[in-house]
C-alpha cells in the first residue's frame, strides 16, 4: 500500500473510479428487492429510516432523503401501494402525516441488511483484522462528520 499523501482531488477521482466496482460487487452477491429491481435505493433508504424512526412525519422522511415534499410524496405513494409502509394522520395534529413500516417493509429491510452484511464480510475477508479495524474507524469518522457538512 502507498504511504504517499494523496490530494483531496486525487482521492475523489480514485473513489469515483473505485465505488462502482465496489457497489457492483455488492449487488452481484445479493438476491434481494434492490438487486432484483423490486424497490429502488431511495425506497430502501426510506424504509431503513422508518425502521430506526417509526412514526416519523413526512417532513423528516423527506429531509433524510434530501427530497422536496412533492418528490417524497410520490415515493411514499409507491411504497404505500406496494404495502411497505403505512401513512396515517397524527392524533395530536391532524395536519401532520406519520409514516410507519408495515410487516412486509420490515421483512424486506431485514433481508436486505442481512445480505449486505454477508456481502461486506465476503468482500473484506481478505483484509487483516488490523486493516478492517482501520477501515471501520475511518468510516465511523466520515459518517460522524456528515451531520456537520
NUROKOL-215833 format. One record per residue: x, y, z of N, C-alpha, C, CB in turn. Coordinates in steps of 0.1 Angstrom, whole numbers, plus 2048, in hexadecimal, padded with zeros to 3 digits. Glycine has a CB too. Example, Ala and Ser with C-alpha at 12.3 -4.5 7.8 and 13.67 -1.06 7.14 Angstrom:
2
8847C784E87B7D384E8847DF84E8717D385A
8807EA8478897F584788180084F88D7FA839
! end
This chain:
149
8087F480080080080080980C8007F780080C
8038177FA80A8237F980982B80680582C7ED
81583180A81483A81681684881181F83681F
81784B8048188587FF80B86080181C8587F0
80C86C8068008748087F88767FB80388180F
7EB8767FB7E38777F07DB8847F17DA86B7ED
7DB88C7E77D38997E77C48957E77D68A27DB
7BC89E7EC7AD89B7EC7A88997DE7A68A77F3
7AD8A07D47A989E7C67AC8907C17AF8A97BD
7B888C7C47BC87E7C07B48747C77CB87C7C2
7B28767D47A986D7DC79B86C7D67A98727EB
7958787D37888787CD7878717C07838867CC
7918737B779186C7AA79385D7AC79D8727A2
79B8597B579D84A7B87918447BE7A98487C1
78A84B7C777E8467CD7738457C277984F7D8
77284F7B976884F7AE76A8437A576985C7A6
77783F7A377A83479B7788267A2789834797
77A8267AF7798197B776B8167BC78281A7C3
7638207BF75681D7C474D8157BB74F82B7C7
74C8187AE74480F7A67488007A7744813798
7557FD7A77597EF7A87557EA7B67697EE7A6
7577F17C07537ED7CE7447EA7CE7577F77D8
73C7F47CA72D7F27CB7297E77C27267FF7C7
72F7E67B672C7DB7AD72E7CD7B37337DC7A0
7397CC7BA73D7BF7C17327BC7CC74B7C07C7
72E7C67D37237C47DD7167BF7D67207D27E5
7127C67CC7067C27C57067B47BF7037CC7BA
7127B07B97137A37B37127987BE7207A27AC
71579B7CA7147917D570678F7DB71E7947E0
6FE7997D86F17997DF6E57967D56EF7A77E4
6DB78F7DB6CF78D7D46C47927DD6CD77D7D1
6C179F7DC6B77A57E56AF7AF7DD6BE7AC7F1
6A67B67E469D7BF7DD6A47CA7D56937C57E7
6B07CF7DA6B77D97D36BD7D37C66C27E07DC
6C57C87C86CC7C37BD6C37BD7B26D67B87C1
6B77BA7B66AD7B47AC6A47BF7A76A47AA7B3
6A67CC7AB69F7D77A56917D97AB69E7D6796
68E7D27B66807D37BC67E7E07C367E7C77C6
6897E57C96897F27CF6967FA7CB6887F27DF
6958077CC6A180F7C96A98117D569C81C7C3
6B58167D36BE81A7DE6B78257E76CB81F7D9
6B182F7E16AB8397EA69F8337F36A58447E2
6988297ED68E8227F469481A8006858197EB
69F8147FD6A680C8086AB8168136B1804802
6B082180F6B582B8196A98308216BC836812
69E83281B69283682268D82C82C68783A818
68D81F82768981483069281383C689807828
69F8148396A98148446A781F84E6B881483E
6A482B8496A283685269683385B69F843849
68B82E85567F82C85C681820866673828853
68A81786368D80C86C693812879697802866
69C81C8786A282288369A82D8896B082887F
69083388268883E88667983C88368D84B880
67383188A66582F88765C83A88A66182288E
65283C88264884788564E855881644847893
65785587865D86287465486A86B66B86086D
65487786D64C88086465287F85564C88E869
64A88284C64E88283E65A88C83C643886834
6598978436648A284267289C8456608AE84A
67289485067F88F85568488484B67E888863
67A87C84667D87283B68487982F67186A838
67D88382A68288A81E69089082167889581A
69289682C69E89D8306AA89383069D8A483D
6A78878366B187D8376B68788296AC87183E
6AD87881F6B08748126B587F8096A586C80C
6B488B80E6B88978076AE89A7FC6C5895800
6A18977FE69789A7F468D8A57F868E88D7F3
6888AC7EE67D8B57F06718AD7F467A8BE7E3
6678B37FB65B8AC8006548A77F46528B6808
6538AE7E964C8A97DD65289C7D764C8B47D2
65F89B7D766688F7D26648847DC6758927D0
6658877E966487D7F36568777F3666883801
64C87F7EF63E87B7EF63C8707E56358867EC
6428717D96428677CF64985A7D364886C7C2
65485B7D965B84F7DF6538487E96698547E5
64D8507F264484B7FD6388447F7640856807
63284A7ED6268447E662A8367E162184D7DB
6358357DA6398277D563C81D7E06468297CC
6428227EB6458197F66388147FD64E820800
62E81D7FE62181A80461A8107FB618826806
61A8137EE61480A7E461A7FC7E461580F7D6
6277FB7E762E7EE7E762D7E77F563C7F07E3
6267ED7FE6237E780B62F7E781461F7D9809
6397F18126457F181A6437FA8266507F6811
63C80582563A80F83062B81283164381B82D
62981883D61B81D84061C82C84261581684D
61283383D61284283E605845847611849830
60784D8515FB85085A5FD85E8605F9845865
5F28648635F28728685F68718775E4878867
5FD87B87C60087B88A5F387D89260A88788D
5F387789E5E78788A65E78868AD5E786D8B1
5F388C8AF5F48998B65F38A58AC6008998BE
5F78A38A05F78AE8965F38A88886048B5895
5E68AA8845E18A48785E88A886C5D38A6877
5F08B386C5F78B88616048B085E5FB8C7863
6088A88686158A186761289286361C8A1875
61988D85961788085462387885961687F844
62186C85F62B86486562D85785D628860874
63985285C63C84785464283C85D64684A849
63D82F85B64382486264481885863982086E
64D80F85C64F8038546447F985665D7FC857
6407F284B6377E784D6407DB84E62D7E6840
63A7CF8516427C385264A7C08466387B7856
6447C183A64B7BF82E6577C782C6417C1821
6567D48306627DD82F66C7D983965D7EB832
6687D58456727D084F67A7C484A66B7CD85D
6727BA8456797AE8406837B283466E7A483A
67F7BB82C6877BF8216947C58266807C9817
6937CE82F69F7D58356A87CA83C69B7DF840
6A27C18436AA7B684A6B27AE8406A17AD852
6AB7AA8356B17A282B6BD7A98246A779D820
6BA7B58206C47BD8196D07C08236BF7CB815
6CE7C482F6D97C68386E17BA83B6D47CC845
6DB7AE83C6E27A283E6EB79E8326D8796841
6E57A08266ED79D81B6F97A78196E579D80E
6F77B481C7017BE81C70C7BA8266FC7CC81E
7087B68327127B283C71B7A683770B7AE849
71479C83071C79182B72579581F712786826
72079F8177297A480C7357AB8117207AD803
7337B381B73E7BB8217487B18277397C582C
7437A782E74C79D83475479682974479283C
74E79281E75678C81376079580D74C787808
75C7A180A7647AB8037707AF80C75D7B77FF
76E7B08197797B58227817A98287737BE82C
77D79D82678479182B79379182877D785827
79779581C7A67948197AE79E8217A879780B
7A87A88277AF7B282F7B27AC83D7A77BF831
7BD7B18437C17AC8507B77B385A7D07B0854
7B77AD8667AF7B38717B37C28737B07AB87E
7C07C58737C57D28757C07DC86A7D47D2876
7C07D785D7BC7DF8527AC7E28537BF7D8845
7A57D78577977D98597947E38647907CC85B
79B7E386F7997EC87A79C7FA8757A37E8885
7A77FC86E7AA80986879F80E85F7B8809861
79B80685679080A84D78380E85478D7FE843
78080685E77480986677581686E7717FD870
78181887478382587B782831871791825882
78782F86578683A85C77883D85778F837850
77183285476383385075A83A85B75D82684C
75D83686875583C87375884A874759834880
76584E87276985C87276286486777885E871
76185F85B75B86585074C86785275D85D843
74585C85773785C85973486686573284E85D
73D86686F73B87087A73B87E87674586D884
74388186B74488F86673989385C752890860
73188985872788C84E71D89785272088084A
71989685F70F8A08647158AE86570B89B872
7228AF8657288BC86672A8C38587368BB86D
7278BC84E7298C184071D8C883B72D8B5837
! end
